[in-house]
Amino acid sequence: MQDLFTDLFAYQHHFNQAIGEQLGQAREELLTEALPLFAHLINAHHTWNARLLGHTPEVKVFEVHPLLRCLQMDRDNYANTLKAMAKYEFNRVIDYQTSKGEPFRNTVRDILFHIVNHSTHHRAQISTQLRQAGISPLATDYIFFRRKARLPHS
């Protein structure tokens, strides 16, 4: 499971950075629409990392940041997720509070899968916004990442 999640987060980080670069080249009106989604997926990942590592999140989930800050936060998120994966067993239960203060508990595995799934959802929304603006979105399917990396089959 460690190998799978390590690969999934490498995939996620790769395409977050690539979409961030693509957004950096987009017209200002597109960035006005897409940046809040991009910042949200980055902020949510940061928040989940904070929960996993027992820290207080430094940002709100819907806070909007400049694109360069989002890209740096993504690099930090990737490093912190790898730290959390090295620190905890995947079946460990994490107690946390939602942004509304509600207590919940989930396994590390469920939280990690949620981060990847949530980010994929919002990258797809950003791709739709790019396409509607006449910009060809990146092909961000996981299999394309695997092909490009020429990684061996697991």
N, C-alpha and C positions, 0 to 999 in steps of 0.2 A: 504494500500500500504506500510505503514511503516513496518508492520510485515513481508510482503513478502520480501522486500529488506533487512531487518535485517537478515532474514533467509538465503537469497542468499549470503550475504557477510560473514556470519558465515560458510556456505558451502565452499565458495571460499577460505577463510582463512585456514580452516581445510585442504583442499586438497593442497593448496600451501605449507603449512608446511610439509605435508606428502610426497609430491613429492620432496621437498627440502631434506628431510631426506633420501629418496631413492637415490637421486643423490649423496648424501654424501657418500654412500656406493658403488657407481659405479666405474668402472675402469676409469682411468684418460682420456683415449681417448674419452670415452662417455661424460664425463663431459666437455671436450673441445668443443664438438658439442652442447650439451644440455644447458650448462650454459648460453650462449648468449641468447637463447630463454627465459629461465627462468628469467634472468635479465631484458630482454625487457618487459615481462608481468608485472614484479614488477615496473619497471621504468614508464611504461605507466600509471599504476594505481596511482603511486605517482604524475605524471604530471596532471592527471585528478583531483586528490584531490586538488592539488595546484590551479588549475583553479577554482574549486568549492569554495575554501576557500579564494581566492584572494591573494595567495602567488606566489612567483616566484619558479618554480621547481628547486630543488637542483641538479638534474641529467639530463642527456640527455637520450632520449628514447632508444637509442641503446648502451648506455654505459654498459660495462660488469664489474661486481663486484665479489668479492669472495662470495662463497656460503653462508657463515655465515652472511655476510652483507645483502645479498638478503633476508635471513630469518628474520633478524631484520627489514629490510625495510617493509617486508610483515606485520609484527606485527604493525608497525607504520601506514602503509596504512589502515589496518583494523580499528584501533582506530580513525584515521582521517576521514575515510568514515563515521563512526558512528557519529562523531562530525558534519560533514556536513549534514547528514540526520536529526539530531536534530535541526540544525540551520535554514534550509530552507524548505519551502513547495515544494512538488515535481513538481508542475507546474510553479515554478519560473524560469524565463529565465536568463541564465548566459551568459554574453558577455565574450569572451576570444579570444586569438590569438593562431593559430596553431604554431607548432615548426618552421614553415616557415614564421611566422609573419602575416599570413592571418587572418582577423577578421571573427569570426563566433559567432553564438548564438544558444544555445540549452537549453531545459528545464533540470532541475535537474534530473528528471525521465529518460530522454533519455541518459544523461551522465552516470547515475548509471547503466542502462541496458547495455550500451556500455562497461563499465568496466568489467562487469560479462561476457558478450559475448566474448569480446576480450581475456580475460584470459582463458576462456574455450577452445577457438580455439588453443591457444599456449600450454595449458596443453595437448591437444590431439596430437599436433606435438611432444611434449616431450615423450609422451607415445609411439608413433610410433618409435622414436629413441631408446627408451629402448627395445622395442620388437625386433627391427632389431639387437640390440646388444645381444640378447638372454636372456634378463631380462624381467620377467613378469611384465608389468606395473600394477599400482594400478587401481582398478575399481573406477573411479572418477565420475560416473554418480550421478546426484543430488538425485535421488531416493534412492541410497545406503546410502547417507548421512542421509536422512530422516529416513530410516529404522534403521540405527545404533543408531541414536539419540533417537529413539522411541518417536518422537515428535507427539503430537496430530494432527489430520487433521485440516487444517485451513478452 
